[in-house]
């Protein structure tokens, strides 16, 4: 209430400055929490299944090479590549029938999940994205690194999460793996979580990308009181953090060798 009263006396330019400063402060503090609580991804995955993690890393090196070649002459970049070795590993280990992701961009995460589904010989990926409105032809760039041979297991929806997620959920059963990597705001994350949470399988794994951007993941983990992990990975020479959890089970139990 006091903030609203004070804001009446601050010029619009000042309000925008204060908003940017507050967003920066929030990002720095949420980033500090992620740095304090992260685990080593390599150690965790090796402890679960070193052979499968080795497969995931080998696949990822090949995807990095082929994907970078495809994007080399592309003047427009649609965003980062996500923690795709982890996504490949989780998909191979859990062997899901239904995977949903938000945020496709160039398609690094989609390619990893689809490649793992192909290796599993089961499952389908349903992806939600929204073309960049200020970039002409951006719709043609979405999913560029995904090979044609993988697209038979892929359904891509391009109307944004608010429209696409309800439509996807009306067409699938229980969701066994969910990856969020679209709008980075807390509001966007809350929208997706509120839509997906009642459709998750008991042993579903949920992955939230870029959790250093705000406190959404921290607050969600405190509310759910579930088993979770935070991992650090590099994206464009910057430290990024991804959070994974399962509402109903311990992560090690779900990911235990078959």
Backbone torsions as a table, in degrees:
resi	resn	phi	psi	omega
1	UNK	NA	-45.5	179.8
2	UNK	-62.4	-39.3	179.6
3	UNK	-61.1	-39.4	179.8
4	UNK	-66.2	-40.7	179.9
5	UNK	-65.4	-43.5	-179.9
6	UNK	-64.8	-39.1	-175.8
7	UNK	-62.5	-23.1	179.1
8	UNK	-64.0	-25.3	-175.1
9	UNK	-100.8	4.7	-179.6
10	UNK	-105.0	127.0	177.8
11	UNK	-57.9	156.1	-177.6
12	UNK	-55.7	-42.6	-179.9
13	UNK	-60.8	-39.9	178.0
14	UNK	-66.3	-38.6	178.7
15	UNK	-62.7	-43.3	179.4
16	UNK	-63.2	-38.4	178.3
17	UNK	-64.4	-46.6	-179.9
18	UNK	-63.1	-37.1	178.7
19	UNK	-63.7	-44.3	179.0
20	UNK	-63.9	-39.1	179.3
21	UNK	-65.9	-40.1	179.1
22	UNK	-66.7	-40.9	177.9
23	UNK	-62.9	-40.8	178.1
24	UNK	-64.5	-44.5	178.3
25	UNK	-59.7	-45.1	-178.9
26	UNK	-63.4	-40.0	179.8
27	UNK	-66.5	-39.9	179.7
28	UNK	-65.6	-41.7	-178.4
29	UNK	-73.3	-37.8	176.9
30	UNK	-69.8	-33.8	175.3
31	UNK	-65.1	-38.1	178.1
32	UNK	-64.2	-39.3	178.1
33	UNK	-63.9	-43.0	179.3
34	UNK	-63.1	-43.2	179.4
35	UNK	-62.8	-36.4	-178.1
36	UNK	-71.5	-27.8	-170.4
37	UNK	-113.0	6.5	-176.1
38	UNK	-79.8	153.9	173.5
39	UNK	-109.6	161.8	178.2
40	UNK	-78.0	121.2	-177.2
41	UNK	-61.2	-43.2	-178.3
42	UNK	-62.0	-44.8	179.5
43	UNK	-63.1	-44.6	-178.3
44	UNK	-62.2	-51.4	-176.4
45	UNK	-67.8	-36.2	175.7
46	UNK	-63.0	-36.9	-179.6
47	UNK	-69.3	-26.9	179.6
48	UNK	-80.4	-51.6	-175.9
49	UNK	-163.2	92.8	-176.1
50	UNK	-63.8	-32.1	179.5
51	UNK	-68.1	-46.1	179.9
52	UNK	-67.2	-36.8	177.8
53	UNK	-66.8	-36.7	174.9
54	UNK	-62.7	-41.1	176.2
55	UNK	-61.8	-42.2	-179.5
56	UNK	-63.0	-41.2	-179.5
57	UNK	-70.3	-36.8	177.3
58	UNK	-65.8	-45.2	176.8
59	UNK	-58.6	-43.6	-175.6
60	UNK	-64.8	-36.3	177.7
61	UNK	-65.9	-38.3	177.7
62	UNK	-68.4	-40.9	178.8
63	UNK	-64.6	-41.3	178.5
64	UNK	-58.5	-43.7	-179.0
65	UNK	-66.8	-49.8	-177.7
66	UNK	-68.6	-38.9	-179.8
67	UNK	-66.2	-42.0	179.5
68	UNK	-66.0	-33.0	176.3
69	UNK	-64.7	-44.2	-179.9
70	UNK	-63.0	-34.1	-174.7
71	UNK	-94.9	-3.8	-172.5
72	UNK	-57.3	-40.6	-176.6
73	UNK	-97.6	12.5	-178.1
74	UNK	-92.8	116.6	-177.7
75	UNK	-71.9	-24.6	-177.1
76	UNK	-102.5	126.1	177.0
77	UNK	-106.7	132.0	-174.0
78	UNK	-99.5	12.6	179.4
79	UNK	124.9	179.8	-174.5
80	UNK	-77.6	-176.8	-170.5
81	UNK	-103.8	0.3	-180.0
82	UNK	61.6	176.2	179.0
83	UNK	-88.7	67.1	-170.7
84	UNK	-68.5	-25.6	173.0
85	UNK	-61.1	-39.4	178.3
86	UNK	-65.6	-42.2	-179.3
87	UNK	-64.3	-39.8	175.9
88	UNK	-61.6	-47.4	-179.3
89	UNK	-59.3	-48.1	-178.5
90	UNK	-63.5	-38.9	179.9
91	UNK	-68.3	-41.2	178.1
92	UNK	-65.8	-39.5	-176.0
93	UNK	-73.7	-41.0	-174.0
94	UNK	-88.9	-18.6	179.7
95	UNK	48.1	57.5	-176.3
96	UNK	-73.8	151.8	171.6
97	UNK	-86.1	-37.8	-178.2
98	UNK	-124.1	121.6	174.4
99	UNK	-121.6	134.8	174.8
100	UNK	-122.5	136.0	174.1
101	UNK	-132.4	150.9	171.8
102	UNK	-118.5	136.4	-178.8
103	UNK	88.7	101.2	-177.3
104	UNK	-105.8	-47.2	-176.4
105	UNK	52.0	-128.0	-177.8
106	UNK	-72.1	-16.7	172.6
107	UNK	103.2	18.6	179.9
108	UNK	-61.1	-50.4	-179.3
109	UNK	-66.4	-39.3	178.8
110	UNK	-61.2	-44.2	180.0
111	UNK	-62.6	-39.8	179.9
112	UNK	-65.8	-47.4	-179.3
113	UNK	-64.5	-45.5	-178.5
114	UNK	-64.5	-37.8	177.5
115	UNK	-64.8	-39.6	177.8
116	UNK	-68.1	-39.8	176.8
117	UNK	-62.2	-40.7	178.1
118	UNK	-62.4	-42.7	178.1
119	UNK	-64.3	-37.7	177.6
120	UNK	-70.6	-22.5	-175.5
121	UNK	63.7	33.2	176.4
122	UNK	-164.9	157.9	172.9
123	UNK	98.1	157.1	179.2
124	UNK	-136.6	150.0	179.0
125	UNK	-111.4	130.8	176.0
126	UNK	-116.4	120.1	-173.1
127	UNK	-118.2	141.0	176.6
128	UNK	-116.5	132.5	175.9
129	UNK	-150.6	173.9	178.2
130	UNK	-141.9	118.2	179.4
131	UNK	-56.8	147.8	178.8
132	UNK	-67.0	116.0	-175.8
133	UNK	-65.8	-24.5	-176.8
134	UNK	-93.7	1.0	-179.8
135	UNK	-117.2	111.4	-179.3
136	UNK	-64.8	131.8	178.3
137	UNK	78.7	10.8	-177.2
138	UNK	-64.6	-25.6	179.0
139	UNK	-61.0	-31.0	-179.2
140	UNK	-76.6	-13.8	-177.9
141	UNK	-93.0	-15.1	-177.0
142	UNK	-68.1	126.4	177.8
143	UNK	76.8	25.4	-175.1
144	UNK	-60.6	-32.7	-175.6
145	UNK	-84.6	-3.1	178.9
146	UNK	-80.5	124.1	-179.7
147	UNK	-74.4	149.0	-178.7
148	UNK	-57.3	-36.2	-176.1
149	UNK	-66.5	-11.9	-179.3
150	UNK	-97.7	-11.5	-167.7
151	UNK	-78.5	-6.3	178.7
152	UNK	-70.7	-15.9	178.6
153	UNK	-105.6	15.1	-169.6
154	UNK	-123.7	130.8	171.2
155	UNK	-120.1	120.0	-175.7
156	UNK	-111.9	125.1	-179.5
157	UNK	-115.1	132.6	-169.1
158	UNK	-121.4	34.0	179.7
159	UNK	-111.6	12.6	179.8
160	UNK	87.0	159.0	-173.2
161	UNK	-62.0	-40.2	-176.2
162	UNK	-60.2	-34.2	178.7
163	UNK	-93.9	-43.8	-171.5
164	UNK	-74.5	-40.5	-177.1
165	UNK	-61.6	-47.1	176.3
166	UNK	-59.2	-37.3	179.2
167	UNK	-66.4	-44.7	177.6
168	UNK	-60.5	-47.1	-176.7
169	UNK	-64.9	-24.5	177.2
170	UNK	-74.9	-12.3	-174.7
171	UNK	-113.5	-0.9	-178.3
172	UNK	-126.8	168.5	174.8
173	UNK	-90.6	-139.2	-179.6
174	UNK	-70.8	147.1	-177.2
175	UNK	-99.3	128.5	-175.3
176	UNK	-105.6	-16.3	175.2
177	UNK	-148.9	128.4	-179.5
178	UNK	-129.6	127.8	179.9
179	UNK	-122.1	120.7	179.4
180	UNK	-105.2	122.7	177.9
181	UNK	-152.5	37.1	179.0
182	UNK	-105.0	-123.7	-175.6
183	UNK	-56.9	129.2	-171.5
184	UNK	-84.3	-8.2	-177.9
185	UNK	-71.3	158.1	174.8
186	UNK	-60.3	-37.7	-179.6
187	UNK	-61.5	-43.5	179.0
188	UNK	-64.9	-40.1	179.5
189	UNK	-67.1	-41.6	179.2
190	UNK	-64.0	-40.3	177.6
191	UNK	-57.6	-50.9	-178.3
192	UNK	-64.4	-44.7	-178.8
193	UNK	-62.2	-43.7	-179.6
194	UNK	-64.3	-29.9	177.5
195	UNK	-76.6	-36.8	-170.1
196	UNK	-92.5	-25.7	-165.6
197	UNK	-59.4	-35.9	-178.1
198	UNK	-85.0	0.6	-179.6
199	UNK	-110.3	6.3	-178.3
200	UNK	-81.9	140.4	171.8
201	UNK	-66.3	159.5	-178.5
202	UNK	-60.1	-31.2	-179.1
203	UNK	-107.9	22.4	179.9
204	UNK	-67.1	149.7	173.5
205	UNK	-112.0	135.2	-179.6
206	UNK	-115.0	135.1	-178.9
207	UNK	-123.7	123.5	174.4
208	UNK	-112.9	123.6	179.6
209	UNK	-88.4	157.1	174.4
210	UNK	54.2	46.6	-177.0
211	UNK	-71.6	-9.7	178.0
212	UNK	-72.7	-9.7	-175.0
213	UNK	-75.7	-24.8	179.7
214	UNK	-164.1	-178.0	-174.8
215	UNK	-94.1	14.2	-177.8
216	UNK	-57.0	-48.9	-176.6
217	UNK	-64.5	-42.8	179.2
218	UNK	-59.7	-47.2	-179.2
219	UNK	-64.7	-38.8	179.7
220	UNK	-64.6	-42.1	-180.0
221	UNK	-66.0	-37.7	177.0
222	UNK	-66.1	-36.7	-179.8
223	UNK	-72.1	-40.6	-175.8
224	UNK	-82.7	-26.7	-177.2
225	UNK	52.3	48.4	-177.6
226	UNK	-113.3	171.5	178.5
227	UNK	-74.0	130.4	-179.5
228	UNK	-147.1	163.7	174.6
229	UNK	-138.2	150.2	173.0
230	UNK	-119.7	132.9	178.5
231	UNK	-123.5	147.6	176.5
232	UNK	-102.0	141.7	173.7
233	UNK	-147.0	161.5	-178.1
234	UNK	-93.7	135.9	172.5
235	UNK	-139.5	117.0	-177.7
236	UNK	50.7	46.5	176.0
237	UNK	67.2	12.4	178.1
238	UNK	-113.1	147.8	175.4
239	UNK	-77.2	125.8	175.1
240	UNK	-122.3	158.9	-177.7
241	UNK	-130.0	137.3	178.8
242	UNK	-121.9	137.8	179.0
243	UNK	-112.2	137.0	176.7
244	UNK	-128.3	148.5	177.7
245	UNK	-159.0	166.3	171.3
246	UNK	-133.0	130.9	-175.5
247	UNK	-69.6	-40.1	-169.7
248	UNK	-99.2	-14.6	-172.4
249	UNK	-143.7	164.6	172.8
250	UNK	-71.5	137.5	-175.9
251	UNK	-60.6	-42.1	-179.9
252	UNK	-62.8	-34.6	179.1
253	UNK	-66.6	-44.1	179.7
254	UNK	-64.5	-40.0	-174.1
255	UNK	-92.9	6.1	-179.2
256	UNK	-58.4	146.3	179.6
257	UNK	-54.2	140.3	-179.6
258	UNK	-72.9	NA	NA
